[in-house]
Amino acid sequence: MHKRVKFKYEIEPATKSFPWLRSFIESAFFGISLMLLIVLSVVLIIVEVFFTLPPEQMTTLQSINDCLTLIFIVELSLRWLISVSTATFLKNFWIDLLAVMPVFRIFRIGRILRILRLFRVFSIGSTFQRRFTFIGRIFESRLVEFGIISSFAVFAIVFGAVGLAQFEIGISEEITSPIDAFWKALFSMMAGEYADYPKSIGGKVVFLIILIFEMGVFAMVTGTISAIMIDKLKESTMHKPANPDELNKHILICGFSAKAAILANEFLLDPAFKDSEILLVSEKASLDALKARGIQTDRISVLNEDFTRMETLKRAGVERAVAAVILSEHGENRTTRDIDARTILAALTIEKLNPKIHTSAEIYNEEYATHLKMGGVEDVVIQGEVSGKLLARISMHEGLLAFFKDLLSRESGHTLTFIEPPQEVIGLTCKDAIAIIYRELGFTMVGIKPKKAELKINPVGHVIDSSDEILVINPVN
């Protein structure tokens, strides 16, 4: 008997996923270390351009900067490994690729833009949040918005100063030193114009980039003043953002209620989904609510949008998801039929966008279950039906509740799992296979699910086929 058990519905790791590597790169330690190296690299470039150093010191400084560039090349290579696709990687890190090209030395300052993205590490990992509680207060205020604007402005000024110093000194009569280049870049950024246009082609390109940044900073300032932009930015910084391009073979939980925490926890504990990330799609979803119930949120993201809209589901990467669960989500003045209508709309849209996905839905009214089944939804749970029957059973038989609590969770004890039939039991009746499976694997067989047929509980006389799925009681430990 093979000791390696192939669990049914076991999710193969996404191509180029490397979950352990992704976890390391997204860790707070890696992010802070990289941020410090970025700052050091930018400072060294500024010193190299603006200060006159002896040849020996200049050579040493350039060697240090080249070593830092090699570190950034390794970091980008690791990010490419964990990216969903090369196109996605190029889309997200094109300026970083320019930054590590030694021939384009002034573009290395573009690495400072990555500091803004690395601020996201402060929102992942409960340990880091506990140690740096002040970060949470910053993210809850408007300092983030002004910090982004200030960072863009500083980048444009430093970029312009270094660029003009590289291209205009010795050519332009107005720029004779790096200090002149700094003031020229500063006033060009503030005024949006240049008294005497640069003489060199490189200087003209640098000035054009300064103007682009000047327009961008002005637009950002204007948008931040408006209440709509402030709310939008605040919403995006209060939660771990969901980047659809980074999601692959993930789990969608549409709707938010008390069950969301239970669902998320069970998916996190199940080894079949050990490499899958979870995306909560709901206008009411909150990571804080999950954390309050002790749920680890490292692999959970939030998309605060209406899950009944097709655009939202596409943004959530439903075409690449492996499972979707739609919860009955209450709302102001919504009746149970209104709630079911939203569930049905979301479920049918999900099945239309991704027919291969495993969809489960929760509804109030049993008469709608047929509509969902016809639309391709695999499993439909009637609100209160299972809990009602369970309550009846445990009322009749004292002590039965412990059995169901043990089987329905992976936190301890045992759980129900589908496995592929081992080669040794194929062709045997379930009666004969029960003892073999228990002796060799330690599993207790309780049911068989033939291909494209309903689950059969305790089918003693059924002959096991290679296409069957065997339902077993699996010891968690």
DRENTI-630998 format. One record per residue (C-alpha): x, y, z; residue number from 1; residue in three letters. Coordinates in Angstrom, 1 decimal. Layout:
! DRENTI-630998
[[X,Y,Z],NUM,ALA];
...
END
This chain:
! DRENTI-630998
[[0.0,0.0,0.0],1,MET];
[[1.4,3.4,-0.9],2,HIS];
[[1.9,5.6,2.2],3,LYS];
[[1.5,8.8,0.1],4,ARG];
[[-2.2,9.6,0.0],5,VAL];
[[-3.5,11.7,-2.8],6,LYS];
[[-6.3,13.8,-1.4],7,PHE];
[[-9.1,14.7,-3.8],8,LYS];
[[-9.4,18.4,-4.6],9,TYR];
[[-5.8,18.9,-3.5],10,GLU];
[[-4.7,22.1,-5.1],11,ILE];
[[-1.5,22.0,-7.0],12,GLU];
[[0.7,25.0,-6.3],13,PRO];
[[0.3,27.7,-8.8],14,ALA];
[[3.0,28.0,-11.5],15,THR];
[[6.0,29.9,-10.2],16,LYS];
[[4.2,30.4,-6.8],17,SER];
[[7.0,29.3,-4.4],18,PHE];
[[4.8,30.0,-1.3],19,PRO];
[[7.8,29.9,1.1],20,TRP];
[[9.7,32.4,-1.0],21,LEU];
[[6.7,34.6,-1.3],22,ARG];
[[6.3,34.6,2.5],23,SER];
[[9.9,35.6,3.0],24,PHE];
[[9.8,38.4,0.4],25,ILE];
[[6.5,39.8,1.9],26,GLU];
[[7.9,39.6,5.4],27,SER];
[[8.5,42.8,7.4],28,ALA];
[[12.2,42.0,7.9],29,PHE];
[[12.8,41.7,4.2],30,PHE];
[[10.8,44.8,3.4],31,GLY];
[[12.6,47.0,6.0],32,ILE];
[[16.0,45.7,5.1],33,SER];
[[15.4,46.4,1.4],34,LEU];
[[14.0,49.9,2.2],35,MET];
[[17.2,50.7,4.1],36,LEU];
[[19.3,49.5,1.2],37,LEU];
[[17.3,51.6,-1.2],38,ILE];
[[17.8,54.7,0.9],39,VAL];
[[21.5,53.9,1.2],40,LEU];
[[21.8,53.5,-2.6],41,SER];
[[20.1,56.8,-3.3],42,VAL];
[[22.3,58.6,-0.8],43,VAL];
[[25.4,57.1,-2.4],44,LEU];
[[24.3,58.3,-5.8],45,ILE];
[[23.7,61.8,-4.5],46,ILE];
[[27.1,61.9,-2.8],47,VAL];
[[28.7,60.6,-6.0],48,GLU];
[[27.2,63.4,-8.1],49,VAL];
[[27.2,66.3,-5.7],50,PHE];
[[30.5,65.9,-3.9],51,PHE];
[[34.0,65.9,-5.2],52,THR];
[[35.9,63.0,-3.8],53,LEU];
[[39.4,61.6,-4.3],54,PRO];
[[39.7,59.0,-7.0],55,PRO];
[[40.2,56.2,-4.4],56,GLU];
[[37.1,57.1,-2.4],57,GLN];
[[35.1,57.5,-5.6],58,MET];
[[36.1,54.1,-6.8],59,THR];
[[35.2,52.6,-3.4],60,THR];
[[31.8,54.4,-3.4],61,LEU];
[[31.0,53.2,-7.0],62,GLN];
[[32.0,49.6,-6.0],63,SER];
[[29.6,49.7,-3.0],64,ILE];
[[26.8,51.1,-5.3],65,ASN];
[[27.5,48.3,-7.8],66,ASP];
[[27.2,45.7,-5.0],67,CYS];
[[23.9,47.2,-4.0],68,LEU];
[[22.8,47.0,-7.6],69,THR];
[[23.6,43.3,-7.6],70,LEU];
[[21.5,42.8,-4.5],71,ILE];
[[18.6,44.6,-6.2],72,PHE];
[[19.0,42.4,-9.3],73,ILE];
[[18.8,39.3,-7.0],74,VAL];
[[15.7,40.7,-5.3],75,GLU];
[[14.0,41.4,-8.7],76,LEU];
[[14.9,37.8,-9.8],77,SER];
[[13.2,36.4,-6.7],78,LEU];
[[10.1,38.6,-7.4],79,ARG];
[[10.0,37.3,-10.9],80,TRP];
[[10.0,33.7,-9.6],81,LEU];
[[7.0,34.3,-7.4],82,ILE];
[[5.1,36.4,-10.0],83,SER];
[[2.1,34.9,-11.8],84,VAL];
[[3.5,35.7,-15.2],85,SER];
[[6.4,37.6,-16.8],86,THR];
[[4.0,40.1,-18.2],87,ALA];
[[2.7,40.9,-14.7],88,THR];
[[6.2,41.2,-13.4],89,PHE];
[[7.3,43.6,-16.2],90,LEU];
[[4.1,45.7,-15.6],91,LYS];
[[4.8,46.1,-11.9],92,ASN];
[[8.5,46.4,-11.8],93,PHE];
[[9.5,48.0,-15.1],94,TRP];
[[11.0,51.1,-13.4],95,ILE];
[[12.9,48.8,-11.0],96,ASP];
[[14.5,47.1,-14.0],97,LEU];
[[15.7,50.5,-15.3],98,LEU];
[[17.0,51.2,-11.8],99,ALA];
[[19.4,48.2,-11.8],100,VAL];
[[20.8,49.0,-15.3],101,MET];
[[24.3,50.4,-14.5],102,PRO];
[[24.3,52.3,-17.8],103,VAL];
[[21.3,54.3,-16.8],104,PHE];
[[22.8,55.5,-13.5],105,ARG];
[[20.3,58.4,-12.8],106,ILE];
[[17.3,55.9,-13.1],107,PHE];
[[18.6,54.2,-9.9],108,ARG];
[[16.8,56.9,-8.0],109,ILE];
[[13.6,55.3,-9.2],110,GLY];
[[14.1,52.7,-6.5],111,ARG];
[[12.9,55.3,-4.0],112,ILE];
[[9.4,54.7,-5.5],113,LEU];
[[9.5,51.2,-4.2],114,ARG];
[[9.4,52.5,-0.7],115,ILE];
[[5.8,53.4,-1.2],116,LEU];
[[4.9,49.9,-2.2],117,ARG];
[[6.9,48.5,0.7],118,LEU];
[[4.7,50.3,3.2],119,PHE];
[[2.3,47.5,2.5],120,ARG];
[[4.4,45.1,4.6],121,VAL];
[[3.2,47.0,7.7],122,PHE];
[[-0.3,45.8,7.1],123,SER];
[[0.6,42.1,6.8],124,ILE];
[[1.7,39.9,9.7],125,GLY];
[[0.1,40.4,13.1],126,SER];
[[3.4,40.1,14.9],127,THR];
[[4.8,43.1,13.0],128,PHE];
[[1.7,45.1,13.8],129,GLN];
[[2.0,44.4,17.5],130,ARG];
[[5.6,45.6,17.5],131,ARG];
[[5.0,48.7,15.5],132,PHE];
[[1.6,49.9,16.6],133,THR];
[[2.4,53.4,15.6],134,PHE];
[[2.2,52.3,11.9],135,ILE];
[[-1.4,51.6,12.4],136,GLY];
[[-2.1,55.1,13.6],137,ARG];
[[-0.3,56.5,10.6],138,ILE];
[[-2.3,54.5,8.2],139,PHE];
[[-5.5,55.6,9.9],140,GLU];
[[-4.6,59.3,9.4],141,SER];
[[-4.1,61.5,6.3],142,ARG];
[[-0.4,61.4,6.7],143,LEU];
[[-0.2,58.6,4.1],144,VAL];
[[-1.7,60.8,1.4],145,GLU];
[[0.6,63.7,2.1],146,PHE];
[[3.5,61.3,2.4],147,GLY];
[[2.8,59.9,-1.1],148,ILE];
[[2.7,63.4,-2.6],149,ILE];
[[5.8,64.5,-0.8],150,SER];
[[7.7,61.4,-2.0],151,SER];
[[6.8,62.0,-5.6],152,PHE];
[[7.9,65.7,-5.3],153,ALA];
[[11.2,64.8,-3.6],154,VAL];
[[11.8,62.1,-6.2],155,PHE];
[[11.2,64.6,-9.1],156,ALA];
[[13.5,67.2,-7.6],157,ILE];
[[16.4,64.7,-6.8],158,VAL];
[[15.9,63.1,-10.2],159,PHE];
[[16.0,66.4,-12.0],160,GLY];
[[19.1,67.7,-10.0],161,ALA];
[[21.1,64.5,-10.7],162,VAL];
[[20.0,64.4,-14.4],163,GLY];
[[20.7,68.1,-15.1],164,LEU];
[[24.1,67.8,-13.3],165,ALA];
[[25.0,64.9,-15.5],166,GLN];
[[24.0,66.4,-18.8],167,PHE];
[[24.2,70.2,-18.5],168,GLU];
[[27.4,70.9,-16.6],169,ILE];
[[30.0,72.1,-19.1],170,GLY];
[[27.3,72.7,-21.7],171,ILE];
[[24.9,75.2,-20.2],172,SER];
[[26.1,78.6,-19.0],173,GLU];
[[23.5,78.6,-16.2],174,GLU];
[[24.4,75.3,-14.7],175,ILE];
[[28.1,75.2,-13.7],176,THR];
[[27.8,73.1,-10.5],177,SER];
[[25.6,70.4,-9.0],178,PRO];
[[24.2,73.1,-6.6],179,ILE];
[[23.0,75.1,-9.7],180,ASP];
[[21.4,71.9,-11.0],181,ALA];
[[19.5,71.4,-7.8],182,PHE];
[[18.1,74.9,-7.7],183,TRP];
[[17.2,74.7,-11.4],184,LYS];
[[15.3,71.4,-10.8],185,ALA];
[[13.6,72.8,-7.7],186,LEU];
[[12.3,76.0,-9.4],187,PHE];
[[11.4,74.1,-12.6],188,SER];
[[9.3,71.7,-10.4],189,MET];
[[7.6,74.5,-8.5],190,MET];
[[7.0,76.9,-11.5],191,ALA];
[[6.5,74.3,-14.2],192,GLY];
[[8.7,76.2,-16.6],193,GLU];
[[12.4,76.6,-17.4],194,TYR];
[[13.9,80.1,-18.0],195,ALA];
[[16.5,78.8,-20.6],196,ASP];
[[15.7,75.4,-21.9],197,TYR];
[[18.5,72.8,-21.5],198,PRO];
[[21.1,72.6,-24.2],199,LYS];
[[21.7,68.9,-24.3],200,SER];
[[19.3,66.1,-25.4],201,ILE];
[[19.6,64.4,-22.1],202,GLY];
[[18.8,67.6,-20.2],203,GLY];
[[15.7,68.1,-22.3],204,LYS];
[[14.5,64.6,-21.5],205,VAL];
[[15.1,65.2,-17.8],206,VAL];
[[13.2,68.5,-17.9],207,PHE];
[[10.3,66.8,-19.6],208,LEU];
[[10.2,64.1,-16.9],209,ILE];
[[10.2,66.9,-14.2],210,ILE];
[[7.2,68.6,-15.9],211,LEU];
[[5.3,65.3,-16.0],212,ILE];
[[5.9,64.8,-12.3],213,PHE];
[[5.0,68.4,-11.6],214,GLU];
[[1.6,67.9,-13.3],215,MET];
[[1.1,64.6,-11.4],216,GLY];
[[1.9,66.2,-8.0],217,VAL];
[[-0.5,69.1,-8.7],218,PHE];
[[-3.2,66.6,-9.7],219,ALA];
[[-2.6,64.6,-6.5],220,MET];
[[-2.8,67.7,-4.3],221,VAL];
[[-6.0,68.8,-5.9],222,THR];
[[-7.5,65.3,-5.6],223,GLY];
[[-6.4,64.9,-2.0],224,THR];
[[-8.2,68.1,-1.0],225,ILE];
[[-11.5,66.8,-2.3],226,SER];
[[-13.5,64.6,0.1],227,ALA];
[[-14.0,61.8,-2.4],228,ILE];
[[-10.3,61.3,-3.0],229,MET];
[[-9.5,61.4,0.7],230,ILE];
[[-12.1,58.7,1.4],231,ASP];
[[-10.8,56.6,-1.5],232,LYS];
[[-7.2,56.7,-0.4],233,LEU];
[[-8.1,56.1,3.2],234,LYS];
[[-10.1,53.0,2.2],235,GLU];
[[-7.2,51.6,0.2],236,SER];
[[-4.8,52.0,3.1],237,THR];
[[-7.0,50.6,5.9],238,MET];
[[-7.0,47.1,4.4],239,HIS];
[[-4.5,44.7,2.9],240,LYS];
[[-5.2,45.5,-0.8],241,PRO];
[[-6.1,42.8,-3.2],242,ALA];
[[-4.0,42.8,-6.3],243,ASN];
[[-5.8,40.5,-8.9],244,PRO];
[[-2.6,40.1,-10.9],245,ASP];
[[-1.0,38.4,-7.9],246,GLU];
[[-3.8,36.0,-7.3],247,LEU];
[[-3.9,32.6,-8.8],248,ASN];
[[-5.7,29.4,-7.7],249,LYS];
[[-7.1,31.4,-4.8],250,HIS];
[[-10.4,31.1,-2.9],251,ILE];
[[-13.2,33.7,-3.2],252,LEU];
[[-15.5,34.3,-0.2],253,ILE];
[[-18.3,36.6,-1.4],254,CYS];
[[-20.3,38.3,1.3],255,GLY];
[[-19.4,39.0,4.9],256,PHE];
[[-21.0,37.6,8.1],257,SER];
[[-20.0,35.8,11.2],258,ALA];
[[-19.5,32.7,9.1],259,LYS];
[[-16.7,34.4,7.1],260,ALA];
[[-14.2,33.9,10.0],261,ALA];
[[-15.1,30.2,10.3],262,ILE];
[[-14.8,29.7,6.6],263,LEU];
[[-11.4,31.4,6.4],264,ALA];
[[-10.0,29.5,9.3],265,ASN];
[[-11.1,26.1,7.9],266,GLU];
[[-9.5,26.9,4.5],267,PHE];
[[-6.3,28.0,6.2],268,LEU];
[[-6.1,24.8,8.2],269,LEU];
[[-6.9,22.4,5.3],270,ASP];
[[-3.7,21.0,3.7],271,PRO];
[[-5.4,20.8,0.3],272,ALA];
[[-5.5,24.7,0.3],273,PHE];
[[-2.1,25.2,2.0],274,LYS];
[[-0.8,27.4,-0.8],275,ASP];
[[-4.0,29.2,-1.7],276,SER];
[[-4.7,32.7,-0.8],277,GLU];
[[-8.2,33.9,0.3],278,ILE];
[[-10.0,36.9,-1.1],279,LEU];
[[-12.9,38.4,0.8],280,LEU];
[[-15.2,40.3,-1.6],281,VAL];
[[-17.8,42.5,0.1],282,SER];
[[-18.4,46.1,0.9],283,GLU];
[[-18.6,45.1,4.6],284,LYS];
[[-15.5,42.9,4.7],285,ALA];
[[-12.9,43.8,7.3],286,SER];
[[-9.6,42.2,8.3],287,LEU];
[[-9.9,43.7,11.8],288,ASP];
[[-13.1,41.7,12.4],289,ALA];
[[-11.2,38.5,11.5],290,LEU];
[[-8.2,39.4,13.7],291,LYS];
[[-10.5,40.1,16.6],292,ALA];
[[-11.6,36.4,16.3],293,ARG];
[[-8.0,35.2,16.3],294,GLY];
[[-7.8,34.5,12.5],295,ILE];
[[-4.3,34.7,10.9],296,GLN];
[[-4.7,37.1,8.0],297,THR];
[[-1.3,36.7,6.3],298,ASP];
[[-3.0,34.9,3.4],299,ARG];
[[-6.2,36.8,3.4],300,ILE];
[[-7.0,39.9,1.3],301,SER];
[[-10.0,42.2,1.1],302,VAL];
[[-11.8,43.7,-1.9],303,LEU];
[[-14.4,46.2,-0.6],304,ASN];
[[-16.7,46.1,-3.6],305,GLU];
[[-20.2,44.8,-4.5],306,ASP];
[[-19.7,41.0,-5.2],307,PHE];
[[-22.8,40.9,-7.5],308,THR];
[[-21.1,43.1,-10.1],309,ARG];
[[-19.3,41.4,-13.0],310,MET];
[[-16.5,44.0,-13.0],311,GLU];
[[-15.8,43.3,-9.3],312,THR];
[[-15.7,39.5,-9.9],313,LEU];
[[-13.3,40.0,-12.8],314,LYS];
[[-11.2,42.3,-10.7],315,ARG];
[[-11.1,39.6,-8.0],316,ALA];
[[-9.6,37.1,-10.5],317,GLY];
[[-12.5,34.8,-10.6],318,VAL];
[[-11.2,33.2,-13.8],319,GLU];
[[-8.2,31.9,-11.9],320,ARG];
[[-9.9,31.0,-8.7],321,ALA];
[[-10.4,27.3,-7.7],322,VAL];
[[-13.3,27.7,-5.2],323,ALA];
[[-16.0,30.3,-4.5],324,ALA];
[[-18.3,30.5,-1.5],325,VAL];
[[-21.2,32.9,-1.5],326,ILE];
[[-22.6,33.8,1.9],327,LEU];
[[-26.0,35.3,2.6],328,SER];
[[-25.1,38.9,3.4],329,GLU];
[[-27.6,41.0,5.2],330,HIS];
[[-28.1,44.7,4.4],331,GLY];
[[-30.3,47.6,5.3],332,GLU];
[[-34.0,46.9,4.4],333,ASN];
[[-33.1,43.6,2.6],334,ARG];
[[-35.6,40.8,2.8],335,THR];
[[-34.5,37.2,2.7],336,THR];
[[-35.6,37.1,-1.0],337,ARG];
[[-33.5,40.1,-1.7],338,ASP];
[[-30.5,38.4,-0.1],339,ILE];
[[-31.1,35.2,-2.1],340,ASP];
[[-31.4,37.2,-5.3],341,ALA];
[[-28.0,38.7,-4.7],342,ARG];
[[-26.6,35.3,-4.0],343,THR];
[[-28.1,33.8,-7.2],344,ILE];
[[-26.8,36.7,-9.3],345,LEU];
[[-23.3,36.3,-7.9],346,ALA];
[[-23.3,32.5,-8.3],347,ALA];
[[-24.5,32.5,-11.8],348,LEU];
[[-22.0,35.2,-12.8],349,THR];
[[-19.2,33.3,-11.2],350,ILE];
[[-20.1,30.1,-13.1],351,GLU];
[[-20.4,32.0,-16.3],352,LYS];
[[-17.0,33.5,-16.0],353,LEU];
[[-15.3,30.3,-14.8],354,ASN];
[[-17.3,27.1,-15.4],355,PRO];
[[-14.5,25.0,-13.8],356,LYS];
[[-14.7,26.6,-10.4],357,ILE];
[[-16.2,24.8,-7.5],358,HIS];
[[-19.0,27.1,-6.2],359,THR];
[[-20.9,26.8,-3.0],360,SER];
[[-23.8,29.1,-2.1],361,ALA];
[[-25.9,29.8,1.0],362,GLU];
[[-29.6,30.8,0.6],363,ILE];
[[-32.7,31.2,2.7],364,TYR];
[[-35.4,29.9,0.5],365,ASN];
[[-35.1,26.2,-0.7],366,GLU];
[[-37.1,26.8,-3.9],367,GLU];
[[-34.2,28.7,-5.3],368,TYR];
[[-31.8,25.8,-4.9],369,ALA];
[[-32.9,24.4,-8.3],370,THR];
[[-32.0,27.6,-10.1],371,HIS];
[[-28.5,27.5,-8.6],372,LEU];
[[-28.1,23.8,-9.5],373,LYS];
[[-29.2,24.4,-13.1],374,MET];
[[-26.7,27.3,-13.3],375,GLY];
[[-23.8,25.0,-12.4],376,GLY];
[[-23.4,25.6,-8.7],377,VAL];
[[-22.2,22.4,-7.1],378,GLU];
[[-23.4,22.8,-3.5],379,ASP];
[[-26.3,24.8,-2.1],380,VAL];
[[-26.8,25.1,1.7],381,VAL];
[[-30.2,26.2,3.0],382,ILE];
[[-29.8,28.8,5.8],383,GLN];
[[-30.7,27.0,9.1],384,GLY];
[[-31.5,23.6,7.6],385,GLU];
[[-28.3,21.8,8.7],386,VAL];
[[-28.2,23.5,12.1],387,SER];
[[-31.8,22.7,12.7],388,GLY];
[[-31.4,19.0,11.9],389,LYS];
[[-28.2,18.9,14.0],390,LEU];
[[-30.0,20.5,16.9],391,LEU];
[[-32.7,17.8,16.6],392,ALA];
[[-30.2,15.0,16.6],393,ARG];
[[-28.2,16.2,19.6],394,ILE];
[[-31.5,16.8,21.5],395,SER];
[[-32.4,13.2,21.1],396,MET];
[[-28.9,11.7,21.8],397,HIS];
[[-26.9,13.3,24.5],398,GLU];
[[-23.2,13.6,23.7],399,GLY];
[[-23.6,13.5,19.9],400,LEU];
[[-22.6,17.1,19.5],401,LEU];
[[-18.9,16.3,20.3],402,ALA];
[[-18.9,13.9,17.3],403,PHE];
[[-20.1,16.5,14.8],404,PHE];
[[-17.8,19.3,16.2],405,LYS];
[[-14.8,16.9,15.9],406,ASP];
[[-15.6,16.0,12.3],407,LEU];
[[-16.5,19.4,11.0],408,LEU];
[[-13.3,21.2,11.8],409,SER];
[[-9.6,20.6,11.2],410,ARG];
[[-8.6,22.3,14.4],411,GLU];
[[-8.4,19.1,16.4],412,SER];
[[-9.5,15.4,16.4],413,GLY];
[[-10.7,14.1,13.0],414,HIS];
[[-12.1,15.5,9.8],415,THR];
[[-13.9,14.3,6.7],416,LEU];
[[-11.8,14.1,3.5],417,THR];
[[-12.1,12.7,0.0],418,PHE];
[[-9.1,10.6,-1.2],419,ILE];
[[-8.4,8.8,-4.5],420,GLU];
[[-8.8,5.0,-4.2],421,PRO];
[[-5.4,3.3,-3.6],422,PRO];
[[-4.5,0.8,-6.3],423,GLN];
[[-4.8,-2.1,-3.9],424,GLU];
[[-8.5,-1.6,-3.2],425,VAL];
[[-9.7,-1.0,-6.8],426,ILE];
[[-12.0,-3.8,-7.8],427,GLY];
[[-12.8,-4.7,-4.2],428,LEU];
[[-16.1,-4.2,-2.5],429,THR];
[[-16.3,-1.5,0.1],430,CYS];
[[-16.8,-4.2,2.8],431,LYS];
[[-13.4,-5.6,1.9],432,ASP];
[[-11.7,-2.3,1.4],433,ALA];
[[-12.7,-0.8,4.8],434,ILE];
[[-10.2,-3.0,6.7],435,ALA];
[[-7.4,-2.5,4.2],436,ILE];
[[-7.7,1.3,4.2],437,ILE];
[[-7.8,1.5,8.0],438,TYR];
[[-4.9,-0.9,8.5],439,ARG];
[[-2.6,0.8,5.9],440,GLU];
[[-3.6,4.4,6.2],441,LEU];
[[-5.4,4.8,9.5],442,GLY];
[[-8.5,6.2,7.7],443,PHE];
[[-12.1,5.1,8.3],444,THR];
[[-14.1,4.8,5.1],445,MET];
[[-17.6,6.1,5.4],446,VAL];
[[-18.7,6.7,1.8],447,GLY];
[[-18.1,6.6,-1.9],448,ILE];
[[-18.8,9.2,-4.5],449,LYS];
[[-18.9,7.7,-8.0],450,PRO];
[[-17.9,9.9,-10.9],451,LYS];
[[-20.8,12.2,-11.8],452,LYS];
[[-23.1,10.7,-9.2],453,ALA];
[[-24.3,11.5,-5.7],454,GLU];
[[-22.4,10.5,-2.6],455,LEU];
[[-23.3,7.1,-1.2],456,LYS];
[[-23.0,6.6,2.6],457,ILE];
[[-21.8,3.2,3.8],458,ASN];
[[-22.2,1.4,0.5],459,PRO];
[[-21.1,-2.1,1.6],460,VAL];
[[-21.7,-3.9,-1.7],461,GLY];
[[-20.3,-1.2,-4.0],462,HIS];
[[-17.3,-2.3,-6.1],463,VAL];
[[-14.6,0.5,-6.0],464,ILE];
[[-13.6,1.9,-9.4],465,ASP];
[[-10.5,4.0,-10.1],466,SER];
[[-12.7,7.0,-10.9],467,SER];
[[-14.4,6.9,-7.5],468,ASP];
[[-13.8,9.2,-4.6],469,GLU];
[[-13.6,7.7,-1.2],470,ILE];
[[-14.9,9.7,1.8],471,LEU];
[[-12.9,8.9,4.9],472,VAL];
[[-12.6,10.1,8.5],473,ILE];
[[-9.0,11.4,8.6],474,ASN];
[[-7.2,12.0,11.9],475,PRO];
[[-6.0,15.6,11.8],476,VAL];
[[-2.7,14.8,13.5],477,ASN];
END
